[in-house]
Structures are given as C-alpha cells and as structure tokens.
C-alpha cells in the first residue's frame, strides 16, 4: 500500500508540474539494472492503470454491445507470436509519434518535422494533383526532400537548436498537456461515430481513461526513458485485449 501511495503521489506531482529533464536511461553512466529495478518498484501503480483500462473496456462492451478488438484477434488467432509482434510495432510507432519528441534532440525534431510535412502533403495530394498534373506526386516528393534537407542543415547549428530547446523547456508544461490531450482525442475519435443515444454518456469515461494513459505514458517516458514507455503502453494494450481474447478463446 505504501508503494502504491508513493508512486501515485510521484505521478500526481509530475502531472501537476511536468518538468523537462533527462530520463534515467539517457543519463551518462546510468546502470540499466538499477533503472529497471526502480521502474519495477512502481508496479502497484502500473497494475492500477491496467485494471482501470480493463474496467473501461468491459464497461464499453456492456453499454455498446460491440467487441472492439474482435477483428484483430480473429486475424491473428492462429499465431500469438505474430499478434505480439504487431502490437509491439504499433505501440512503438505510437510512442514515437506522441512521446519520443517530449525529450528534444536535433534528430527527433528533424524526424517529427519531416513526418508532419509528409502527412500534410498527403492530406492535400489529391487537391494538388487535380490543380496540376499526374506528376504532382514526383514534384511533391522532390519539394519535401529539399525542405527536409534544408531543415537538416539548419537544425544542425548548435545555436539554432539551443534556442529551440530553450523555448521547448520554457513551455514544456503546455507541450506535455497538449500532447496528452491530442493522444486522448485521437484514441476516442473512432468511438464518437459508433455511440448512439444515451451511449454518448460513455465518452467522458473513455476520454478520462485515455487522458490518464496519455499522461502516465508521458510520465514514464520522461522519468525512465522511451522504451520503458513502450513497455508500459504494450502492457496496457494487452490488458485491453485480454477480456475479448478470453471470450473468443
């Protein structure tokens, strides 16, 4: 009980006052074994997050009558190994998009900006193609490559990145909350269209659950490191899959 209280207070304190700091796994001279032990010592809070996740999934199934992960489980029912690898890849990509950037480095900043530009280009591709010709994709790729190349050289300048990092640190609290909120809305956006009548009352519950997960993953990422956040995220996703997997099997 004391461990649960201690880890919850630490998590609560961080969410109230998010701090931009170097995760334990990234610090010079860090011993991985000690970091893993410290991480595992917070297992009561991790179990609490898993129970809340399972509870929300069961509640959503009971109210909506929908089996959320059934298509995924049926697709990989013949191979648990492939399912686990797929979950790991999906979680790693999700963490890379939403939380790798919390700890700023020139490489991460360049990657996120390049990805954002690519997504933006894809969004307007059809419109650009209609206004130009069939070579629109080629010109867009060339333009994107040129911009990324320019960003790469610009952000390599120590003075430039130092200014950006200073702004990032000064506004980290808003950045942490913003990424957490964005993650939460992205996770429930597919549920909005499926809820009918009084079922919409379930939305605040789903939003709070996703927000809790988003903040917790961010807390783990900033305290321990990227792969620790991936590990916790994967556990949470597997916990969400568990009730439906039990019913199917």
BAPAMAR-367450 format. One record per residue: residue number from 1; residue in one letter; y, x, z of N, C-alpha, C in turn. Coordinates in Angstrom, 3 decimals. Last residue first. Example, Ala and Ser with C-alpha at 12.3 -4.5 7.8 and 13.67 -1.06 7.14 Angstrom:
// residues 2
 num residu       ny       nx       nz      cay      cax      caz       cy       cx       cz
   2      s   -2.250   12.850    7.080   -1.060   13.670    7.140    0.030   12.900    7.870
   1      a   -5.690   13.190    7.800   -4.500   12.300    7.800   -3.300   13.200    7.800
//
This chain:
// residues 249
 num residu       ny       nx       nz      cay      cax      caz       cy       cx       cz
 249      x  -17.144  -11.487  -27.083  -18.431  -10.850  -26.889  -19.352  -11.711  -26.048
 248      x  -14.986  -13.253  -26.824  -15.651  -13.082  -28.115  -17.043  -12.491  -27.975
 247      x  -14.265  -12.975  -24.141  -14.626  -14.302  -24.675  -15.413  -14.185  -25.976
 246      x  -13.675  -10.258  -23.981  -14.740  -10.809  -23.132  -15.201  -12.153  -23.689
 245      x  -11.510  -10.108  -25.716  -12.730   -9.368  -26.037  -13.913   -9.913  -25.238
 244      x   -9.604  -11.568  -24.332  -10.130  -12.128  -25.577  -11.429  -11.417  -25.981
 243      x   -9.157   -9.832  -22.086   -9.603  -11.225  -21.912  -10.214  -11.836  -23.168
 242      x   -8.456   -7.218  -23.409   -9.677   -7.441  -22.617  -10.082   -8.913  -22.467
 241      x   -6.000   -6.848  -24.577   -7.131   -7.196  -25.431   -8.350   -7.677  -24.649
 240      x   -4.483   -6.067  -22.399   -4.130   -7.320  -23.084   -5.278   -7.806  -23.969
 239      x   -5.696   -3.637  -21.862   -5.776   -4.695  -20.849   -5.445   -6.053  -21.464
 238      x   -4.901   -2.284  -24.139   -6.329   -2.538  -23.951   -6.549   -3.621  -22.897
 237      x   -2.153   -2.148  -23.575   -2.629   -2.876  -24.754   -4.113   -3.211  -24.638
 236      x   -2.172   -0.559  -21.255   -1.617   -1.919  -21.212   -2.118   -2.747  -22.392
 235      x   -3.256    1.805  -22.261   -3.951    1.078  -21.197   -3.481   -0.371  -21.130
 234      x   -1.219    2.512  -24.061   -2.559    2.208  -24.570   -3.359    1.433  -23.527
 233      x    0.866    3.022  -22.283    1.001    1.950  -23.279   -0.365    1.537  -23.818
 232      x   -0.154    5.249  -20.957    0.088    4.003  -20.214    0.175    2.822  -21.171
 231      x   -0.252    7.092  -23.116   -1.460    6.762  -22.348   -1.298    5.442  -21.607
 230      x    2.426    7.224  -23.916    1.409    6.742  -24.866    0.159    6.296  -24.118
 229      x    3.512    8.371  -21.638    3.935    7.017  -22.021    2.943    6.405  -23.001
 228      x    2.269   10.823  -21.861    1.978   10.003  -20.682    2.388    8.549  -20.951
 227      x    3.428   11.835  -24.118    2.020   11.457  -24.185    1.573   10.675  -22.955
 226      x    6.169   12.328  -23.251    5.832   11.379  -24.312    4.388   10.905  -24.246
 225      x    6.635   12.554  -19.629    6.571   13.059  -20.994    6.065   12.015  -21.968
 224      x    7.563   11.890  -16.985    6.384   12.739  -17.195    6.315   13.338  -18.597
 223      x   10.078   10.576  -17.102    9.655   11.275  -15.891    8.534   12.272  -16.169
 222      x   10.384    9.428  -19.584   11.429   10.322  -19.112   11.009   11.105  -17.875
 221      x    8.013    7.892  -19.816    8.347    8.876  -20.848    9.369    9.894  -20.325
 220      x    8.198    6.207  -17.616    7.106    7.184  -17.678    7.435    8.288  -18.682
 219      x   10.480    4.721  -18.438   10.483    5.456  -17.167    9.411    6.550  -17.169
 218      x    9.509    3.530  -20.757   10.644    4.444  -20.820   10.746    5.314  -19.582
 217      x    7.499    1.919  -19.700    7.136    2.968  -20.652    8.257    4.008  -20.756
 216      x    9.152    0.240  -18.162    8.166    1.090  -17.499    7.727    2.231  -18.418
 215      x   10.707   -1.080  -20.050   11.370   -0.227  -19.063   10.375    0.730  -18.399
 214      x    8.620   -2.420  -21.432    9.536   -1.516  -22.129   10.226   -0.560  -21.173
 213      x    7.466   -4.011  -19.420    6.687   -2.962  -20.073    7.589   -1.927  -20.741
 212      x    9.661   -5.687  -18.864    9.069   -4.869  -17.807    8.282   -3.710  -18.402
 211      x    9.918   -6.899  -21.351   11.014   -6.087  -20.829   10.521   -5.160  -19.721
 210      x    7.559   -8.321  -21.521    7.810   -7.261  -22.498    8.914   -6.325  -22.015
 209      x    8.017  -10.088  -19.362    6.848   -9.213  -19.368    7.055   -8.042  -20.318
 208      x   10.312  -11.405  -20.219   10.359  -10.612  -18.989    9.193   -9.636  -18.916
 207      x    9.284  -12.687  -22.525   10.379  -11.731  -22.627   10.446  -10.828  -21.402
 206      x    7.351  -14.385  -21.461    6.948  -13.339  -22.405    8.012  -12.254  -22.515
 205      x    9.055  -16.007  -19.920    7.969  -15.263  -19.276    7.527  -14.108  -20.162
 204      x   10.747  -17.144  -21.852   11.305  -16.261  -20.817   10.248  -15.426  -20.120
 203      x    8.713  -18.622  -23.407    9.444  -17.480  -23.943   10.067  -16.578  -22.865
 202      x    7.711  -20.920  -22.339    6.934  -19.702  -22.114    7.697  -18.450  -22.551
 201      x    9.188  -22.942  -23.241    9.457  -22.523  -21.863    8.689  -21.251  -21.510
 200      x    8.106  -23.609  -25.612    9.200  -22.635  -25.660    9.585  -22.164  -24.256
 199      x    6.361  -25.659  -25.166    5.818  -24.304  -25.118    6.908  -23.239  -25.141
 198      x    7.471  -28.093  -25.606    7.646  -27.529  -24.267    7.109  -26.106  -24.149
 197      x    7.579  -27.467  -29.027    7.992  -28.384  -27.961    8.178  -27.650  -26.626
 196      x    5.735  -24.489  -29.784    6.200  -25.826  -30.138    6.548  -26.620  -28.887
 195      x    5.547  -21.214  -31.061    5.677  -22.087  -29.897    6.291  -23.423  -30.305
 194      x    5.697  -19.710  -33.331    4.419  -20.358  -33.049    4.492  -21.330  -31.872
 193      x    8.140  -18.434  -33.547    7.811  -19.462  -34.531    6.539  -20.225  -34.236
 192      x    7.988  -16.605  -31.393    9.015  -17.649  -31.422    8.630  -18.784  -32.359
 191      x    6.189  -14.576  -31.703    5.771  -15.728  -30.901    6.740  -16.901  -31.005
 190      x    7.429  -12.561  -33.061    6.383  -13.304  -33.779    5.953  -14.560  -33.026
 189      x    9.094  -11.539  -31.083    9.695  -12.224  -32.226    8.669  -13.045  -33.009
 188      x    8.209  -10.052  -28.999    8.026  -11.509  -28.892    8.523  -12.259  -30.117
 187      x    8.727   -7.399  -29.664    7.373   -7.766  -29.256    7.154   -9.282  -29.246
 186      x   11.449   -7.317  -30.158   10.539   -7.045  -31.271    9.115   -7.485  -30.934
 185      x   12.438   -7.742  -27.588   12.640   -8.773  -28.607   11.699   -8.569  -29.798
 184      x   11.613   -5.326  -26.359   11.179   -6.630  -25.845   11.302   -7.714  -26.906
 183      x   12.960   -3.345  -27.829   11.497   -3.363  -27.787   10.988   -4.738  -27.368
 182      x   15.592   -4.028  -27.158   15.145   -4.083  -28.556   13.628   -4.161  -28.628
 181      x   15.566   -3.495  -24.394   15.799   -4.859  -24.884   15.311   -5.020  -26.320
 180      x   15.110   -0.700  -24.418   14.199   -1.608  -23.716   14.327   -3.041  -24.204
 179      x   17.340    0.190  -25.814   16.015    0.404  -26.404   14.990   -0.515  -25.748
 178      x   19.342   -0.589  -23.952   19.339   -1.104  -25.323   17.984   -0.973  -25.988
 177      x   18.743    0.896  -21.660   18.665   -0.571  -21.618   18.564   -1.156  -23.022
 176      x   19.181    3.489  -22.735   17.896    3.136  -22.122   17.710    1.622  -22.099
 175      x   21.875    3.274  -23.521   20.836    3.566  -24.518   19.465    3.156  -23.996
 174      x   23.164    2.892  -21.082   23.232    1.828  -22.091   22.150    2.026  -23.150
 173      x   22.496    5.397  -19.931   22.142    4.143  -19.261   22.118    2.992  -20.267
 172      x   23.645    7.320  -21.619   22.193    7.160  -21.568   21.768    5.848  -20.922
 171      x   26.158    8.204  -22.214   25.866    6.783  -22.448   24.384    6.466  -22.309
 170      x   26.118   10.893  -21.657   27.161   10.078  -21.041   26.868    8.584  -21.156
 169      x   24.028   11.755  -23.317   23.872   11.814  -21.864   24.871   10.899  -21.167
 168      x   25.229   11.351  -25.842   23.962   10.701  -25.504   23.764   10.642  -23.985
 167      x   27.388   13.108  -25.739   27.641   11.659  -25.869   26.404   10.871  -25.450
 166      x   25.905   15.493  -25.618   26.845   15.153  -24.543   27.152   13.655  -24.552
 165      x   24.557   15.435  -28.041   23.791   15.351  -26.803   24.680   14.981  -25.627
 164      x   26.727   15.772  -29.788   25.927   14.548  -29.848   25.148   14.360  -28.542
 163      x   27.556   18.335  -29.051   28.481   17.192  -28.915   27.710   15.877  -28.892
 162      x   25.264   19.799  -29.691   25.758   19.799  -28.308   26.703   18.626  -28.069
 161      x   25.112   19.516  -32.459   24.108   18.854  -31.619   24.560   18.789  -30.169
 160      x   27.403   21.077  -33.126   27.287   19.672  -33.526   26.303   18.942  -32.628
 159      x   26.812   23.604  -32.141   27.997   22.900  -31.636   27.921   21.407  -31.950
 158      x   24.504   24.358  -33.603   24.451   24.153  -32.143   25.619   23.348  -31.609
 157      x   23.477   22.906  -36.555   24.584   23.619  -35.938   24.596   23.330  -34.434
 156      x   21.581   21.194  -37.469   21.115   22.494  -37.003   22.224   23.278  -36.312
 155      x   22.832   19.014  -38.518   22.404   18.913  -37.122   21.847   20.225  -36.582
 154      x   23.239   19.932  -41.175   24.379   19.609  -40.314   23.977   19.622  -38.839
 153      x   20.687   20.225  -42.237   21.535   21.401  -42.095   22.702   21.143  -41.149
 152      x   19.802   17.539  -42.076   19.015   18.622  -41.502   19.874   19.857  -41.253
 151      x   21.664   16.147  -43.575   21.595   15.932  -42.129   20.873   17.074  -41.435
 150      x   20.944   17.090  -46.137   22.266   17.375  -45.587   22.303   17.208  -44.073
 149      x   18.365   15.994  -46.325   18.555   17.452  -46.430   19.901   17.855  -45.828
 148      x   18.984   13.298  -46.212   18.166   13.891  -45.140   18.322   15.407  -45.136
 147      x   20.413   13.071  -48.625   21.078   12.769  -47.354   20.318   13.408  -46.188
 146      x   18.407   13.741  -50.479   19.629   14.539  -50.416   20.353   14.329  -49.079
 145      x   16.545   11.717  -50.038   16.164   13.116  -49.817   17.397   14.003  -49.666
 144      x   18.031    9.477  -50.839   17.551    9.590  -49.458   17.203   11.037  -49.125
 143      x   18.346   10.073  -53.553   19.522    9.969  -52.691   19.137   10.134  -51.231
 142      x   15.657   10.014  -54.371   16.449   11.236  -54.554   17.672   11.228  -53.644
 141      x   15.014    7.360  -53.753   14.277    8.455  -53.113   15.064    9.761  -53.204
 140      x   16.792    6.027  -55.465   16.896    5.834  -54.015   16.188    6.953  -53.258
 139      x   15.851    6.799  -57.956   17.191    7.215  -57.546   17.383    7.064  -56.040
 138      x   13.308    5.561  -57.865   13.423    7.008  -58.035   14.784    7.512  -57.553
 137      x   14.021    2.856  -57.652   13.259    3.496  -56.579   13.380    5.016  -56.647
 136      x   15.340    2.345  -60.086   16.082    2.276  -58.830   15.359    3.008  -57.709
 135      x   14.323    2.134  -62.571   14.337    3.479  -61.989   15.046    3.522  -60.640
 134      x   14.688   -0.386  -63.514   13.386   -0.094  -62.931   13.312    1.307  -62.314
 133      x   18.178   -0.962  -62.497   17.042   -0.987  -63.437   15.766   -0.569  -62.721
 132      x   20.428   -2.852  -60.861   20.378   -1.636  -61.686   19.247   -1.733  -62.708
 131      x   20.164   -5.204  -59.502   21.507   -4.858  -59.959   21.507   -3.625  -60.865
 130      x   17.493   -5.220  -58.838   17.998   -6.295  -59.689   19.356   -5.939  -60.291
 129      x   17.428   -3.005  -57.119   16.657   -2.982  -58.365   17.168   -4.038  -59.334
 128      x   18.966   -3.900  -54.983   19.447   -2.765  -55.777   18.735   -2.720  -57.122
 127      x   17.267   -5.939  -54.037   18.629   -6.253  -54.488   19.167   -5.148  -55.396
 126      x   15.000   -4.463  -53.333   14.907   -5.495  -54.367   16.278   -5.846  -54.935
 125      x   16.045   -2.736  -51.265   15.491   -2.224  -52.513   15.490   -3.265  -53.626
 124      x   16.976   -3.223  -48.766   17.852   -3.609  -49.876   17.313   -3.168  -51.238
 123      x   14.904   -2.297  -47.157   15.406   -3.659  -46.962   16.222   -4.135  -48.160
 122      x   14.608    0.352  -47.878   13.553   -0.602  -48.216   14.023   -2.042  -48.120
 121      x   16.923    1.406  -46.698   16.757    1.437  -48.158   15.711    0.421  -48.616
 120      x   16.306    1.053  -44.005   17.475    0.373  -44.587   17.377    0.321  -46.106
 119      x   14.121    2.773  -43.813   13.939    1.337  -43.541   15.083    0.539  -44.155
 118      x   15.428    5.190  -44.357   14.340    4.738  -45.225   14.100    3.240  -45.055
 117      x   17.233    5.367  -42.238   17.748    5.291  -43.607   16.688    4.775  -44.572
 116      x   15.392    5.592  -40.120   16.320    4.454  -40.168   16.885    4.268  -41.575
 115      x   14.183    8.039  -40.748   13.385    6.814  -40.740   14.275    5.579  -40.852
 114      x   16.367    9.757  -40.431   15.699    9.672  -41.737   14.884    8.390  -41.839
 113      x   16.899    9.344  -37.719   17.924    9.005  -38.712   17.305    8.859  -40.102
 112      x   14.487   10.319  -36.606   14.896    8.926  -36.389   15.928    8.490  -37.425
 111      x   14.556   13.013  -37.470   13.453   12.133  -37.860   13.847   10.667  -37.730
 110      x   16.867   14.014  -36.238   16.752   14.011  -37.701   15.678   13.031  -38.163
 109      x   16.125   13.685  -33.550   17.299   12.997  -34.073   17.240   12.921  -35.592
 108      x   13.925   15.373  -33.362   13.753   13.934  -33.147   14.925   13.153  -33.718
 107      x   15.188   17.859  -33.884   14.110   17.364  -34.746   13.925   15.859  -34.608
 106      x   17.086   18.107  -31.751   17.516   18.043  -33.156   16.451   17.466  -34.079
 105      x   16.327   15.734  -29.125   16.211   17.081  -29.689   16.679   16.992  -31.144
 104      x   16.455   13.633  -26.278   17.028   14.029  -27.560   16.753   15.502  -27.884
 103      x   14.483   11.307  -25.117   14.743   12.719  -24.837   15.167   13.362  -26.142
 102      x   14.371    8.985  -26.636   15.052    8.961  -25.339   15.396   10.377  -24.886
 101      x   12.814    9.225  -28.884   14.215    9.596  -29.018   14.958    9.579  -27.683
 100      x   10.414    8.146  -28.161   10.478    9.596  -28.348   11.925   10.069  -28.341
  99      x   10.618    5.319  -28.067   10.903    6.109  -26.866   10.898    7.624  -27.041
  98      x   10.278    3.913  -30.524   11.113    3.345  -29.462   11.477    4.325  -28.340
  97      x    8.746    5.529  -32.267    9.908    4.798  -32.763   10.848    4.411  -31.622
  96      x    6.734    6.523  -30.623    7.575    7.451  -31.375    8.859    6.773  -31.834
  95      x    5.520    4.188  -29.747    6.229    5.026  -28.780    7.165    6.010  -29.478
  94      x    4.435    3.389  -32.202    5.381    2.527  -31.496    6.192    3.323  -30.483
  93      x    2.676    5.479  -32.769    3.787    5.192  -33.679    4.859    4.360  -32.989
  92      x    0.933    5.189  -30.572    1.673    6.440  -30.775    2.874    6.226  -31.682
  91      x   -0.124    2.623  -31.044    0.663    2.884  -29.839    1.513    4.141  -30.005
  90      x   -1.523    3.042  -33.454   -0.461    2.037  -33.373    0.462    2.304  -32.191
  89      x   -3.375    5.030  -32.665   -2.412    5.302  -33.737   -1.230    4.345  -33.654
  88      x   -4.795    3.626  -30.669   -4.096    4.874  -30.350   -3.030    5.192  -31.398
  87      x   -5.897    1.514  -32.147   -4.966    1.227  -31.058   -4.140    2.463  -30.715
  86      x   -7.572    2.999  -33.829   -6.497    2.176  -34.400   -5.441    1.849  -33.354
  85      x   -9.335    4.084  -31.965   -8.511    4.985  -32.773   -7.324    4.224  -33.371
  84      x  -10.507    1.701  -31.025   -9.758    2.561  -30.100   -8.837    3.522  -30.853
  83      x  -11.751    0.783  -33.384  -10.745   -0.039  -32.704   -9.877    0.824  -31.794
  82      x  -13.578    2.806  -33.857  -12.503    2.599  -34.828  -11.386    1.765  -34.207
  81      x  -15.221    2.399  -31.568  -14.535    3.665  -31.791  -13.354    3.525  -32.737
  80      x  -16.380   -0.060  -31.925  -15.405    0.083  -30.841  -14.587    1.357  -31.040
  79      x  -17.340   -1.754  -34.575  -17.093   -0.359  -34.208  -15.981   -0.270  -33.163
  78      x  -17.591   -4.416  -35.047  -18.772   -3.591  -35.312  -18.591   -2.138  -34.881
  77      x  -15.088   -5.504  -34.609  -16.158   -5.828  -33.657  -17.386   -4.936  -33.835
  76      x  -12.770   -5.337  -36.039  -13.351   -4.088  -35.558  -14.493   -4.318  -34.573
  75      x  -12.242   -7.990  -36.701  -12.238   -6.984  -37.762  -12.953   -5.711  -37.326
  74      x  -12.224   -9.254  -34.237  -13.296   -9.568  -35.180  -13.392   -8.520  -36.285
  73      x   -9.876   -8.190  -33.161  -11.158   -7.920  -32.512  -12.335   -8.199  -33.448
  72      x   -7.924   -9.238  -34.919   -8.079   -7.795  -34.751   -9.446   -7.444  -34.176
  71      x   -8.231  -12.037  -34.583   -8.458  -11.410  -35.901   -8.692   -9.905  -35.797
  70      x   -7.660  -12.262  -31.696   -8.971  -12.573  -32.261   -9.200  -11.934  -33.635
  69      x   -5.336  -11.966  -30.269   -5.938  -10.757  -30.824   -7.287  -11.008  -31.506
  68      x   -4.635  -14.655  -29.519   -3.697  -13.746  -30.175   -4.388  -12.614  -30.911
  67      x   -5.575  -17.751  -29.752   -6.217  -16.483  -29.407   -5.498  -15.394  -30.192
  66      x   -3.836  -20.547  -28.431   -4.022  -19.569  -29.501   -4.676  -18.298  -28.960
  65      x   -3.044  -22.364  -26.591   -4.367  -22.551  -27.170   -4.681  -21.580  -28.280
  64      x   -0.681  -22.282  -25.157   -0.605  -22.451  -26.615   -1.951  -22.751  -27.256
  63      x   -1.550  -22.118  -22.458   -0.480  -23.041  -22.846   -0.492  -23.326  -24.349
  62      x   -3.623  -20.214  -22.464   -3.836  -21.523  -21.846   -2.808  -22.545  -22.336
  61      x   -2.425  -17.996  -23.661   -3.589  -18.624  -24.293   -3.797  -20.036  -23.764
  60      x   -0.450  -17.426  -21.745   -0.064  -17.786  -23.115   -1.210  -18.471  -23.850
  59      x   -2.080  -16.763  -19.542   -1.159  -17.904  -19.466   -0.761  -18.378  -20.855
  58      x   -3.335  -14.470  -20.531   -4.150  -15.638  -20.167   -3.283  -16.891  -20.113
  57      x   -1.055  -12.832  -20.807   -1.889  -13.142  -21.972   -2.716  -14.399  -21.706
  56      x   -0.155  -12.672  -18.173    0.698  -13.288  -19.193   -0.097  -13.667  -20.440
  55      x   -2.318  -11.337  -16.934   -1.910  -12.676  -16.497   -1.071  -13.388  -17.529
  54      x   -2.246   -8.867  -18.236   -3.408   -9.751  -18.416   -3.053  -11.180  -18.028
  53      x    0.255   -7.961  -17.219    0.014   -8.104  -18.664   -1.139   -9.061  -18.935
  52      x   -0.233   -7.854  -14.484    0.828   -8.743  -14.993    0.621   -9.003  -16.477
  51      x   -2.220   -5.888  -14.473   -2.522   -7.243  -14.008   -1.491   -8.244  -14.507
  50      x   -0.759   -3.648  -15.387   -1.910   -4.146  -16.155   -2.247   -5.576  -15.767
  49      x    1.085   -3.330  -13.312    1.577   -3.628  -14.664    0.451   -4.207  -15.519
  48      x   -0.734   -2.668  -11.258    0.095   -3.866  -11.148    0.628   -4.301  -12.506
  47      x   -1.723   -0.254  -12.179   -2.636   -1.393  -12.051   -1.861   -2.701  -11.958
  46      x    0.648    1.235  -11.922    0.044    1.048  -13.245   -0.907   -0.145  -13.231
  45      x    0.924    1.199   -9.167    1.919    0.510   -9.978    1.397    0.263  -11.388
  44      x   -1.359    2.727   -8.411   -1.193    1.332   -7.955   -0.172    0.547   -8.785
  43      x   -1.062    5.351   -9.661   -1.980    4.353  -10.221   -1.783    2.931   -9.692
  42      x    0.414    7.606   -9.101    1.131    6.333   -9.247    0.266    5.216   -9.781
  41      x   -1.246    9.741   -9.267   -0.937    9.251   -7.920   -0.182    7.922   -7.961
  40      x   -1.220   10.462  -11.897   -2.328    9.611  -11.442   -2.076    9.051  -10.044
  39      x    1.067   12.139  -11.863    1.048   10.913  -12.665   -0.022    9.945  -12.154
  38      x    0.174   14.216  -10.277    1.336   13.432   -9.846    1.394   12.093  -10.578
  37      x   -1.900   15.150  -11.889   -2.174   14.652  -10.535   -1.037   13.773  -10.031
  36      x   -0.446   15.945  -14.143   -1.458   14.886  -14.266   -1.772   14.289  -12.897
  35      x    1.063   18.028  -13.028    1.742   16.858  -13.596    0.784   15.685  -13.715
  34      x   -0.952   19.817  -12.340   -0.109   19.252  -11.285    0.617   17.995  -11.781
  33      x   -1.965   20.422  -14.893   -2.844   19.834  -13.876   -2.028   19.165  -12.781
  32      x    0.152   21.669  -16.243   -0.315   20.346  -16.670   -1.153   19.653  -15.602
  31      x    2.861   23.203  -14.959    1.400   23.229  -14.892    0.883   21.820  -15.147
  30      x    5.721   24.611  -16.538    5.038   23.445  -15.991    3.516   23.622  -16.028
  29      x    7.245   26.567  -17.619    6.380   26.932  -16.513    5.641   25.766  -15.898
  28      x    9.844   24.334  -18.532    9.250   25.678  -18.629    8.400   25.995  -17.396
  27      x    9.072   20.862  -19.036    9.775   21.906  -18.296    9.073   23.253  -18.411
  26      x    7.693   18.815  -20.146    8.504   19.639  -21.050    9.187   20.798  -20.342
  25      x    6.476   17.378  -18.146    5.602   18.075  -19.098    6.370   19.001  -20.030
  24      x    8.677   16.208  -16.811    7.889   17.253  -16.169    7.070   18.060  -17.166
  23      x   11.613   15.739  -18.892   10.329   15.312  -18.320    9.542   16.487  -17.767
  22      x   14.952   16.226  -18.086   13.825   16.825  -18.801   12.525   16.382  -18.149
  21      x   17.084   13.304  -18.155   16.556   14.519  -17.554   15.389   15.030  -18.389
  20      x   19.261   10.860  -17.607   18.816   11.707  -18.706   18.369   13.040  -18.117
  19      x   18.435    8.053  -15.659   19.011    9.391  -15.726   18.398   10.171  -16.884
  18      x   19.247    4.735  -14.753   18.492    5.639  -15.640   19.202    6.988  -15.774
  17      x   19.402    2.986  -12.198   20.247    4.116  -12.585   19.459    5.085  -13.473
  16      x   17.500    0.955  -12.211   18.890    0.657  -11.811   19.848    1.746  -12.285
  15      x   15.256    2.365  -12.962   15.736    1.293  -13.845   17.178    0.916  -13.495
  14      x   14.955    4.065  -10.747   15.247    4.632  -12.066   15.806    3.567  -13.008
  13      x   14.400    2.262   -8.713   15.594    3.102   -8.614   15.977    3.663   -9.979
  12      x   11.940    1.268   -9.604   13.086    0.370   -9.460   14.397    1.149   -9.419
  11      x   10.362    3.589   -9.409   10.561    2.924  -10.702   11.795    2.027  -10.670
  10      x   10.511    4.014   -6.632   10.956    5.060   -7.558   11.246    4.470   -8.937
   9      x    9.378    1.650   -5.701   10.769    1.966   -5.345   11.334    3.011   -6.291
   8      x    6.791    1.949   -6.719    7.619    0.829   -7.170    9.094    1.099   -6.874
   7      x    5.887    4.186   -5.329    6.013    4.260   -6.789    6.885    3.133   -7.323
   6      x    5.954    3.148   -2.658    6.707    4.348   -3.036    6.935    4.417   -4.544
   5      x    4.233    0.956   -2.771    5.631    0.766   -2.397    6.486    1.944   -2.851
   4      x    1.842    2.244   -3.466    2.405    1.213   -4.335    3.885    1.022   -4.045
   3      x    1.516    3.871   -1.204    1.673    4.478   -2.527    2.286    3.498   -3.506
   2      x    1.199    1.965    0.798    2.340    2.856    0.865    2.609    3.513   -0.483
   1      x   -1.199    0.829    0.000    0.000    0.000    0.000    1.253    0.866    0.000
//
